Amino acid sequence: LLNKIDLVPGEDDLKRVEERIRSINKFAPIQRSTNSNIDVNKVLNIGAFDLKRTLEMDPEFLDTEGEHVHDQSVTSIGINADGDVDLGLFSAWLETLLRDNGADLFRIKGVLSVKDVPHQYVYHAVHMIYTGKFMERWQPDEPRTCKLTFIGKNLDHDGLRAAFTDCLANEANYNKLISSFRFALGDAVECNTGEGWVRGTVIKHLYREQGMHPSFLAPYQVKLDEGSLIYVPMDTNECCRAPAVLTPPAPPS
């Protein structure tokens, strides 16, 4: 969005600015505006990110070994892993990472193979701004692998590798997550249904319904005492708690 064009002396000056923009990204459409007055349909939901165009512009976008850092205070790390990630585990980790360390994370990029999804998940982040999207399908003879690149200051290389390994879709990682939950299978709980607290029993850990986005992973599925099934979106007291213990009345004196 090329804004405040009313302050530019002439058309030749505007063209020079646009040429400079195109030298950075020749694929980016340029919209001129004054006072940011622009049709939102020209800037939202326009499918601006395209993996093929990105690779044409930056052939090393998916190359975790291709980053060259010139500032010695900045480091980069590439992570390659075979197999699938659980997007729920990955999204939860990345959300925390960006929240706590976003100022030092200059760029994150890569492609993930997501469990039970036939398409590549392409993501890109700058500081705390993150975008991710399912793109091309994995080909039948194409190895399903994950590639990540981090560029930033004060990067904990070993910590990042270990944290990403915890996002892989395997039994060990699921059991590790379950061990952190407050309630075991069979435990009695009270769930906040939005219409009050209702008693029930935990019948499943790590619940995900068909049709849910793969980035969502509920800690519990609960069977309510009245027979219906619900899922608990977060393992917090606001969503699910231990049943209240009723104190019997004191005997008459």
Residue pairs with C-beta under 8 A, 6 or more apart in sequence:
1 31
1 33
1 36
1 38
1 43
2 14
2 17
2 18
2 21
2 30
2 31
2 32
2 33
3 33
3 34
3 35
3 36
4 34
4 35
5 14
5 32
5 33
5 34
6 34
8 14
8 17
14 32
18 30
21 28
21 30
22 28
22 30
25 57
26 57
27 50
27 53
27 57
28 48
29 42
29 46
29 48
31 38
31 42
31 43
49 122
49 124
49 131
49 133
51 120
51 122
51 135
51 136
54 61
55 61
55 62
60 66
60 67
61 109
62 110
62 111
62 147
64 78
64 79
64 80
64 110
64 147
64 148
64 149
65 78
67 76
67 78
67 149
67 151
69 75
69 76
69 151
73 153
74 106
74 151
74 152
74 153
75 151
75 152
75 153
75 155
75 157
76 149
76 150
76 151
76 155
77 149
77 150
77 155
77 157
77 160
77 161
78 147
78 148
78 149
79 110
79 146
79 147
79 148
79 149
79 150
79 160
79 161
79 164
80 145
80 146
80 147
80 148
81 145
81 146
81 164
81 165
81 168
82 143
82 144
82 145
82 146
83 113
83 144
83 145
83 146
83 168
83 169
83 170
84 113
84 114
84 115
84 116
84 144
84 146
84 168
84 169
85 112
85 113
85 114
85 115
85 146
85 164
85 167
85 168
85 169
86 114
86 115
86 167
86 168
86 169
86 173
86 174
86 214
86 217
87 112
87 114
87 115
87 117
87 121
87 213
87 214
87 215
88 208
88 214
88 215
88 216
88 217
89 166
89 167
89 168
89 169
89 173
89 177
89 217
90 112
90 164
90 167
90 215
91 215
92 217
93 163
93 164
93 166
93 167
94 108
94 125
94 130
97 105
97 163
98 105
98 125
98 127
98 128
98 130
99 128
101 152
101 154
102 127
102 128
103 127
103 128
104 152
104 153
104 154
104 155
105 125
105 127
105 128
105 150
105 151
105 152
106 126
106 127
106 151
106 152
106 153
107 124
107 125
107 126
107 149
107 150
107 151
107 152
108 123
108 124
108 125
108 130
108 148
108 149
108 150
108 151
109 123
109 124
109 125
109 148
109 149
110 122
110 123
110 146
110 147
110 148
110 149
111 120
111 121
111 122
111 123
111 146
111 147
112 120
112 121
112 123
112 146
112 148
113 120
113 121
113 138
113 144
113 145
113 146
114 121
114 134
114 214
115 169
115 214
116 214
117 134
117 214
118 137
118 138
119 134
119 135
119 136
119 137
119 138
120 134
120 135
120 136
120 137
120 138
121 132
121 133
121 134
121 135
122 132
122 133
122 134
122 135
123 130
123 131
123 132
123 133
124 130
124 131
124 132
125 131
138 144
146 164
148 164
150 160
165 173
166 173
166 176
167 173
174 206
177 206
178 205
178 206
181 205
181 219
181 220
181 235
182 235
182 240
183 189
183 202
183 220
183 235
183 240
183 242
184 202
185 202
185 203
185 204
185 205
186 201
186 202
186 203
187 201
187 202
188 199
188 200
188 201
188 242
188 243
189 199
189 200
189 201
189 202
189 220
189 222
189 232
189 240
189 241
189 242
189 243
190 197
190 198
190 199
190 200
190 240
190 241
190 242
190 243
190 244
191 197
191 198
191 199
191 200
191 222
191 224
191 230
191 232
191 239
191 240
192 238
192 239
192 240
192 241
193 230
197 241
198 224
198 225
198 226
199 224
199 225
199 243
200 222
200 223
200 224
200 225
200 230
201 222
201 223
201 225
202 220
202 221
202 222
203 221
203 222
203 223
203 229
204 220
204 221
205 219
205 220
206 217
206 218
206 219
207 217
207 218
207 219
207 220
207 221
207 231
208 214
208 216
208 217
208 218
209 231
216 233
218 231
218 232
218 233
219 232
219 234
219 235
220 231
220 232
220 235
220 240
221 229
221 230
221 231
221 232
222 229
222 230
222 231
222 232
222 240
223 229
224 230
232 239
232 240
233 239
